[in-house]
Amino acid sequence: MTTVVGGIGTSHVPAVGAAIDHGKQDEPYWRPYFEKIQPAREWMAAQQPDVCIVVYNDHASAFSLQLIPTFALGVAAEFQPADEGYGPRQVPTVQGHPELAWHIAESLIGDEFDITIANEMDVDHGLTVPLSVMFGEPDAWPCRVIPICVNVIQYPPPSGKRCLSLGRAIRRALDSYAGSDADSLKVAVFGTGGMSHQLQGERAGLVNAEFDLAFMDELVAEPDTGCLRPHTAYIREAGSEGIELVMWFVMRGVLDDEVDEVFRMHHVPTSNTGNGLLILQNARGRAARRSRGPSGP
């Protein structure tokens, strides 16, 4: 059985990646943010996961309006950084874990999730910025990565409830993995996107810190309630791009019902976004109460 070392909920603000890529971490605007995330990087360095499952949304890099999978799972041996219009980020190539990824695909489809399987897929800032947030600037990413892409761009996106169910189905897949490295494999799970922000229209630049913090409280303690929030509530409270927060529920679903909050950071603003970072671990010394039944159609 694999070990789930923790879950990370994080924004994937492209400006954070640009700040890292251009060495701006010590500039007055950026220094407070990078100082805040240092304990999270120390936690990740201590955990040393072998694989990170990163749940993110593509920004018209691998997919377009011609093809819109609700959930896509990358099973390739490697994933190249995408060119988002100004050249690919100069970050390491993402190394995959095909054996585990194909097992997850088989398990999810057997669990009635009709997931799209991607044998080739470039990954954009939605995935690479969270890796930079947690790992800094290594010559090679210190773990292998399984990307799971969620459509939160074109209506209709999946609900928070469906994302929570997907996370629980991924946990069942991890628990049943019997691959060549299963006995020693340590896995961390990222749910990325958000927090509150809107990129266009009269409310461009919206940041609702009160909502962001309440969302994190809810994710920790009441995910089965929080996941019922309708899409319109995200738009009203967190802006048109706030819907990205449903992806955090995938991460939460992989964890036990009872979790311990290890780290929390909220920084306003990062570019025009409320930027959050949350680390959770399965609770120690308490009986886990998990929903392990079938996820349903």
N, C-alpha and C positions, 0 to 999 in steps of 0.2 A: 504494500500500500504506500502511495506517495504521502508526503507530509506537506500540508498547507501551512506555510510559515506566517502568512498574514495577507491582508488585503489593503490596497492603497487606493484611495479616492483622490484624484488630482485634476486640476485644470490643465489644459494643454495649450495655453496661450502662445501663439507663434512668436510674439515679441520676446518671450522668455528665451526661446531658442536663438533668436537673433542676438539678444544680449550676450548669451554664452558664446555664440560663434564669433562675435566681434570683440570679445574681451571687455565687456562693459560692466562686469559684475561689481567692480569697486567704484563705479560712478555714483554720485549722490542719489540719483533717482532709483538705481537698482540695488545699492548696497543693503538697505533694510530688508528687502525681499530675500536676498541670498543668505543673509545672516539668519533669517527666520527658518530657512529650510535645512540648515546644517544638521540639526539633530535627526531629521528624517534620513539624511544620507548616512549618518553614523549608524542608525538602526539597520538600514539596508546592508551596509558593509558587514555588520555583525551577523546578519541572517544568512548571507551568501546563498541566495536561492540558485538552483541549477536551471530553472525555467521560470520565466515570467509570462503569464497569460495576460495580454494587454487588450482590453476592450476599448475601442475608440471608434470615431467616425471618420470616414474618408471625405476629403474636401475636393471632389472632382478630380482626383489624381488617378486612382485605380478604376473608379467607376464614374459613370456620367448618367444623365437622364435617359440614355438609351438602355441602361441596364441597372436596375435598382434592387439589389438583394436586401431583404430586411435584416438578415444575419448572414455573414460570410466568414468562413473559417479558413485561414491560411495553413496549408499543409506542406509548403515547399521547404527545401533545405536552406534557402536563404531568401532574403527580401531586400531589394535595393531601396535606398532613400529616393523619394520621388522628386521630380523637378516640378515645383509649384509655380513656375513662371519666372523664377530668377535663379535657376540652377538648383541642383540638389543640395541639401545641407551637407557640409563636409563632416559627416559623422560616420562611424563604422557601419559596414553592412550588417544587417540584422540576420543572425544565424537562427534557423528554425530547429524544430524537433519533430521531424516527420513521423516517427514511430508513435509518439504520444498524441500528436495532432490527428493522425488517422484513427487512433483508438477513440479519441473524443468525438470525431465525426461519426464513427460507427455507433457509439453509445448514444449520441444525441438523436440520430435518425431512428434508432431503436426505441428511443424515449419520445418519439413523435414530434421532434423538432426537425422540420424540413429545411435544414441548413444548406446554404450554398458552399460548395467546396472550391477553394481557389488554389490551383497548382502554381500560379504565377501572379504576383501582386506587388507592385511598388507601394511603399508605406510613406505617408506624409507626416507633417508635424503633429498630427493627432496622436501618432504613436511614438515618434522620435523625441518630441519635447518631454513627455513624461519620463522616458529613459534618461534624458539629460538632467531632469530635475533630481532624479534619485541617484544617478551614478556619476554625474559630472561629465568630464571630458576624457574618458579612457581611450587608449589606442584601439581596443576592441571591447565590445560590450561583454561584461563578465558573466553573462548567462545567455542561454538560448531563449528564444521568444516565439510564442504562438500568438499571432494576431487574430482577433475576432472583431470584425467590422460591423457596426450597427447603423442602419439608416435613420438618421435624425435630421436629414436635409430636406427630403421630399415628403410631403404629406401623403399618406398617413405613416407616422413612425410607430414603433411598438410601444405598448404601455409599460409603465413601471412594473406592473404585476407580471407581465410577460417576461420582462428582463430579469426580475427576481426568480421566476421559474426557470429561466435559462441558466442562471447561476447555480441553482440547486441541481439541475441536470448535469452541469459541468462537474459539480462535486461528486455526483454519483459516478461519472466517468473516471475521475481521478481515483476514487476509492476502489474501482474495479480494474485499474490499470495493472497489468502483469508483464510489462515489457522488460527488456534486458537490464534496465537500471531502476526498476520499480522500488526495490528495497531501500535505496538510499536517496531517492529523488526528492528534492525540496522545491516547492512551487510557491511563488507569490502571484497574486492576481491584482491587476490594475483595473479600476473603473475610471474612465477619464472624461473630460469635457466640463463645460460650465466654468465658473458658477454663473451668477446672474450677469447677463450682458445682452445688448442689442446692437447690431452693427449698422442699422439703417433706419430711416423713417424719423418721425418726430421724437421718438424716445431713444434715439441713438445715444449710446453712452450710459444707459441705465445701469445702475448698480444698486442692488437691494441687499445690503449686508445683513439686515435682520432676517430676511428670508433665507439667505445662505446659511447662517448659523443655525437657524431652526431646522433646516433640512438635514444638516449634519447630526443634530441631536436626534432627530427622527430616524435617520438611517441606522444609528447605533442601537437605539432602544426599541423602536417600533417599525421595523421595515415592512411588516405585513399590513400596517395601516398606511404608512407613507406611500407605498407603491400604488395605492388606489387613486392618487391625485390625478385628475384629468389633464389632458394636454393643455386645455385653455387656461388652467390655473398656473402652469409654468409660464405661459406667454404673458399672462397678466402680472404675475409677481416677479418673474425672473427675466423677462424679455424674450424676444423671439428665438434667441439662441440658448435660452435657459433650458430648453427641452433636452439638451445634451445630458442633463443630470440623470435621466433615466438609466444611463449606462452605469452609473454607480451602483444601481441595484443588482446588476449582474455580479459585480465584485462581492456585494453583501450576501448574495445567495450562495456563493461558494463557501462562505464561512458558516460556523455553527450558529444556532439561534442566539446563544449567549456569547458575547464578545467583550473584550477589554479594549478600551481606547488607549492607544499607546502614544499618539501624537496628534495634535491639531494645530493648524495654522490658517489664518484668513488674512489676506493682505489686500488693501484697497488704496488706489487702483493699481492694477498691472495693465498697462495700456488702457483699454476702456472696459476692463473686466474685473469683476470680483473674483479673486484668485484664492482657491482653497486647497488644502492638502490635509488628508486624514489617513491615519494608519490604525488598523484594527487587527487584533489577534484573537483567536479562539480563547474563550475564558479558561483560566486555570483554576482548578479546585472546585469547579461547579459542573454538575451534570449537564451535558449538551442535550438540547431538545431539538431534534432536526426533523424536518418534513422530508421523508425519503420515499413517499409514494410517487406514482407516475405523475408526470407534469400535465397530462391532458393534451388534447389536440390544440 
